[in-house]
Amino acid sequence: MSPSSMTAIETVDSYGVLNGRVAWRPANGLFEIAIYGQNLTDELSYANAYQ
């Protein structure tokens, strides 16, 4: 399928997703405490399958 044959229904604007992770590890390195988040900006995305 060429871009010129796509309709507005078949295309989706580009977008970015912000993921993050913050961690703390003590000097002895025996453990680590971390918190993470996915899609922190709450961006809607679409999953498509093509044949």
N, CA, C and O atoms as a printed pandas DataFrame, in Angstrom:
     atom_number atom_name residue_name chain_id  residue_number  x_coord  y_coord  z_coord
0              1         N          MET        A               1    0.857   -1.167    0.000
1              2        CA          MET        A               1    0.000    0.000    0.000
2              3         C          MET        A               1    0.904    1.231    0.000
3              4         O          MET        A               1    1.766    1.365    0.869
4              5         N          SER        A               2    0.721    2.102   -0.934
5              6        CA          SER        A               2    1.543    3.311   -1.008
6              7         C          SER        A               2    0.893    4.422   -0.183
7              8         O          SER        A               2   -0.327    4.442   -0.024
8              9         N          PRO        A               3    1.710    5.356    0.347
9             10        CA          PRO        A               3    1.148    6.459    1.150
10            11         C          PRO        A               3    0.091    7.271    0.414
11            12         O          PRO        A               3   -0.825    7.798    1.045
12            13         N          SER        A               4    0.198    7.382   -0.906
13            14        CA          SER        A               4   -0.776    8.177   -1.652
14            15         C          SER        A               4   -2.147    7.507   -1.715
15            16         O          SER        A               4   -3.145    8.182   -1.970
16            17         N          SER        A               5   -2.217    6.182   -1.485
17            18        CA          SER        A               5   -3.504    5.489   -1.538
18            19         C          SER        A               5   -4.166    5.375   -0.167
19            20         O          SER        A               5   -5.275    4.849   -0.071
20            21         N          MET        A               6   -3.518    5.850    0.890
21            22        CA          MET        A               6   -4.089    5.772    2.237
22            23         C          MET        A               6   -5.112    6.877    2.452
23            24         O          MET        A               6   -4.942    7.995    1.966
24            25         N          THR        A               7   -6.169    6.559    3.179
25            26        CA          THR        A               7   -7.164    7.557    3.535
26            27         C          THR        A               7   -6.899    8.009    4.971
27            28         O          THR        A               7   -6.031    7.458    5.648
28            29         N          ALA        A               8   -7.641    9.004    5.430
29            30        CA          ALA        A               8   -7.479    9.514    6.793
30            31         C          ALA        A               8   -7.773    8.426    7.829
31            32         O          ALA        A               8   -7.210    8.454    8.924
32            33         N          ILE        A               9   -8.630    7.487    7.507
33            34        CA          ILE        A               9   -8.954    6.399    8.431
34            35         C          ILE        A               9   -7.771    5.456    8.584
35            36         O          ILE        A               9   -7.604    4.857    9.646
36            37         N          GLU        A              10   -6.948    5.307    7.557
37            38        CA          GLU        A              10   -5.838    4.361    7.572
38            39         C          GLU        A              10   -4.552    4.934    8.145
39            40         O          GLU        A              10   -3.585    4.193    8.321
40            41         N          THR        A              11   -4.510    6.232    8.443
41            42        CA          THR        A              11   -3.288    6.843    8.958
42            43         C          THR        A              11   -3.485    7.343   10.377
43            44         O          THR        A              11   -4.597    7.688   10.777
44            45         N          VAL        A              12   -2.398    7.380   11.133
45            46        CA          VAL        A              12   -2.407    7.859   12.509
46            47         C          VAL        A              12   -1.234    8.811   12.661
47            48         O          VAL        A              12   -0.134    8.515   12.194
48            49         N          ASP        A              13   -1.451    9.950   13.306
49            50        CA          ASP        A              13   -0.367   10.898   13.536
50            51         C          ASP        A              13    0.715   10.263   14.400
51            52         O          ASP        A              13    0.441    9.369   15.201
52            53         N          SER        A              14    1.939   10.733   14.228
53            54        CA          SER        A              14    3.034   10.225   15.053
54            55         C          SER        A              14    2.843   10.678   16.496
55            56         O          SER        A              14    2.147   11.657   16.766
56            57         N          TYR        A              15    3.470    9.951   17.418
57            58        CA          TYR        A              15    3.352   10.281   18.828
58            59         C          TYR        A              15    4.597    9.779   19.556
59            60         O          TYR        A              15    5.348    8.955   19.034
60            61         N          GLY        A              16    4.797   10.280   20.743
61            62        CA          GLY        A              16    5.902    9.832   21.581
62            63         C          GLY        A              16    5.355    9.288   22.887
63            64         O          GLY        A              16    4.291    9.702   23.347
64            65         N          VAL        A              17    6.085    8.361   23.478
65            66        CA          VAL        A              17    5.700    7.776   24.757
66            67         C          VAL        A              17    6.842    8.003   25.734
67            68         O          VAL        A              17    8.001    7.734   25.416
68            69         N          LEU        A              18    6.518    8.496   26.921
69            70        CA          LEU        A              18    7.519    8.765   27.943
70            71         C          LEU        A              18    7.446    7.690   29.024
71            72         O          LEU        A              18    6.444    7.576   29.730
72            73         N          ASN        A              19    8.511    6.908   29.147
73            74        CA          ASN        A              19    8.653    5.922   30.212
74            75         C          ASN        A              19    9.778    6.399   31.116
75            76         O          ASN        A              19   10.650    7.143   30.665
76            77         N          GLY        A              20    9.781    5.993   32.372
77            78        CA          GLY        A              20   10.833    6.427   33.280
78            79         C          GLY        A              20   11.088    5.431   34.394
79            80         O          GLY        A              20   10.238    4.603   34.723
80            81         N          ARG        A              21   12.291    5.531   34.971
81            82        CA          ARG        A              21   12.670    4.681   36.105
82            83         C          ARG        A              21   13.641    5.460   36.968
83            84         O          ARG        A              21   14.582    6.070   36.459
84            85         N          VAL        A              22   13.416    5.440   38.282
85            86        CA          VAL        A              22   14.312    6.069   39.249
86            87         C          VAL        A              22   14.661    4.992   40.267
87            88         O          VAL        A              22   13.777    4.297   40.768
88            89         N          ALA        A              23   15.948    4.852   40.573
89            90        CA          ALA        A              23   16.386    3.816   41.510
90            91         C          ALA        A              23   17.389    4.381   42.498
91            92         O          ALA        A              23   18.076    5.365   42.223
92            93         N          TRP        A              24   17.457    3.734   43.660
93            94        CA          TRP        A              24   18.438    4.084   44.685
94            95         C          TRP        A              24   19.050    2.789   45.192
95            96         O          TRP        A              24   18.342    1.828   45.493
96            97         N          ARG        A              25   20.365    2.775   45.283
97            98        CA          ARG        A              25   21.095    1.621   45.799
98            99         C          ARG        A              25   22.086    2.122   46.839
99           100         O          ARG        A              25   22.847    3.048   46.557
100          101         N          PRO        A              26   22.099    1.534   48.041
101          102        CA          PRO        A              26   23.050    1.982   49.064
102          103         C          PRO        A              26   24.490    1.612   48.668
103          104         O          PRO        A              26   24.707    0.803   47.766
104          105         N          ALA        A              27   25.445    2.208   49.344
105          106        CA          ALA        A              27   26.862    1.999   49.035
106          107         C          ALA        A              27   27.267    0.526   49.124
107          108         O          ALA        A              27   28.135    0.087   48.370
108          109         N          ASN        A              28   26.654   -0.250   50.034
109          110        CA          ASN        A              28   27.025   -1.663   50.149
110          111         C          ASN        A              28   26.479   -2.511   48.999
111          112         O          ASN        A              28   26.902   -3.654   48.830
112          113         N          GLY        A              29   25.555   -1.979   48.212
113          114        CA          GLY        A              29   25.041   -2.649   47.022
114          115         C          GLY        A              29   24.236   -3.912   47.279
115          116         O          GLY        A              29   24.060   -4.721   46.368
116          117         N          LEU        A              30   23.745   -4.099   48.489
117          118        CA          LEU        A              30   23.016   -5.323   48.811
118          119         C          LEU        A              30   21.582   -5.337   48.268
119          120         O          LEU        A              30   20.998   -6.409   48.104
120          121         N          PHE        A              31   21.024   -4.189   47.994
121          122        CA          PHE        A              31   19.659   -4.138   47.472
122          123         C          PHE        A              31   19.482   -2.858   46.670
123          124         O          PHE        A              31   20.352   -1.988   46.650
124          125         N          GLU        A              32   18.342   -2.768   46.016
125          126        CA          GLU        A              32   18.006   -1.583   45.228
126          127         C          GLU        A              32   16.518   -1.323   45.380
127          128         O          GLU        A              32   15.715   -2.256   45.364
128          129         N          ILE        A              33   16.156   -0.081   45.523
129          130        CA          ILE        A              33   14.758    0.335   45.560
130          131         C          ILE        A              33   14.500    1.140   44.295
131          132         O          ILE        A              33   15.234    2.083   43.999
132          133         N          ALA        A              34   13.464    0.775   43.549
133          134        CA          ALA        A              34   13.194    1.453   42.279
134          135         C          ALA        A              34   11.699    1.651   42.098
135          136         O          ALA        A              34   10.881    0.901   42.630
136          137         N          ILE        A              35   11.373    2.666   41.345
137          138        CA          ILE        A              35    9.997    2.925   40.927
138          139         C          ILE        A              35   10.044    3.216   39.424
139          140         O          ILE        A              35   10.956    3.892   38.946
140          141         N          TYR        A              36    9.071    2.711   38.695
141          142        CA          TYR        A              36    9.041    2.947   37.257
142          143         C          TYR        A              36    7.626    3.290   36.810
143          144         O          TYR        A              36    6.644    2.989   37.488
144          145         N          GLY        A              37    7.557    3.916   35.670
145          146        CA          GLY        A              37    6.264    4.256   35.092
146          147         C          GLY        A              37    6.306    4.108   33.582
147          148         O          GLY        A              37    7.346    4.319   32.957
148          149         N          GLN        A              38    5.201    3.752   33.014
149          150        CA          GLN        A              38    5.075    3.628   31.570
150          151         C          GLN        A              38    3.996    4.586   31.082
151          152         O          GLN        A              38    2.972    4.778   31.736
152          153         N          ASN        A              39    4.245    5.177   29.929
153          154        CA          ASN        A              39    3.298    6.106   29.305
154          155         C          ASN        A              39    2.909    7.208   30.292
155          156         O          ASN        A              39    1.725    7.418   30.554
156          157         N          LEU        A              40    3.894    7.902   30.834
157          158        CA          LEU        A              40    3.678    8.901   31.870
158          159         C          LEU        A              40    2.864   10.104   31.391
159          160         O          LEU        A              40    2.274   10.807   32.212
160          161         N          THR        A              41    2.821   10.351   30.103
161          162        CA          THR        A              41    2.029   11.456   29.573
162          163         C          THR        A              41    0.616   11.016   29.175
163          164         O          THR        A              41   -0.156   11.813   28.642
164          165         N          ASP        A              42    0.282    9.752   29.432
165          166        CA          ASP        A              42   -1.046    9.195   29.152
166          167         C          ASP        A              42   -1.426    9.382   27.678
167          168         O          ASP        A              42   -2.538    9.802   27.357
168          169         N          GLU        A              43   -0.481    9.061   26.794
169          170        CA          GLU        A              43   -0.688    9.201   25.348
170          171         C          GLU        A              43   -1.444    7.987   24.814
171          172         O          GLU        A              43   -1.068    6.847   25.084
172          173         N          LEU        A              44   -2.500    8.237   24.062
173          174        CA          LEU        A              44   -3.273    7.163   23.444
174          175         C          LEU        A              44   -2.503    6.646   22.233
175          176         O          LEU        A              44   -2.006    7.435   21.429
176          177         N          SER        A              45   -2.404    5.323   22.101
177          178        CA          SER        A              45   -1.715    4.752   20.944
178          179         C          SER        A              45   -2.576    3.642   20.344
179          180         O          SER        A              45   -3.509    3.145   20.976
180          181         N          TYR        A              46   -2.247    3.275   19.136
181          182        CA          TYR        A              46   -3.006    2.275   18.401
182          183         C          TYR        A              46   -2.089    1.122   18.018
183          184         O          TYR        A              46   -0.918    1.334   17.706
184          185         N          ALA        A              47   -2.618   -0.092   18.040
185          186        CA          ALA        A              47   -1.886   -1.258   17.571
186          187         C          ALA        A              47   -2.573   -1.740   16.305
187          188         O          ALA        A              47   -3.793   -1.901   16.270
188          189         N          ASN        A              48   -1.775   -1.970   15.260
189          190        CA          ASN        A              48   -2.328   -2.380   13.977
190          191         C          ASN        A              48   -1.646   -3.639   13.494
191          192         O          ASN        A              48   -0.492   -3.902   13.832
192          193         N          ALA        A              49   -2.354   -4.408   12.712
193          194        CA          ALA        A              49   -1.789   -5.583   12.062
194          195         C          ALA        A              49   -2.021   -5.440   10.559
195          196         O          ALA        A              49   -3.105   -5.068   10.111
196          197         N          TYR        A              50   -0.990   -5.742    9.807
197          198        CA          TYR        A              50   -1.083   -5.663    8.350
198          199         C          TYR        A              50   -0.874   -7.034    7.759
199          200         O          TYR        A              50   -0.088   -7.831    8.271
200          201         N          GLN        A              51   -1.573   -7.304    6.686
201          202        CA          GLN        A              51   -1.409   -8.588    6.006
202          203         C          GLN        A              51   -0.705   -8.386    4.699
203          204         O          GLN        A              51   -0.468   -9.349    3.970
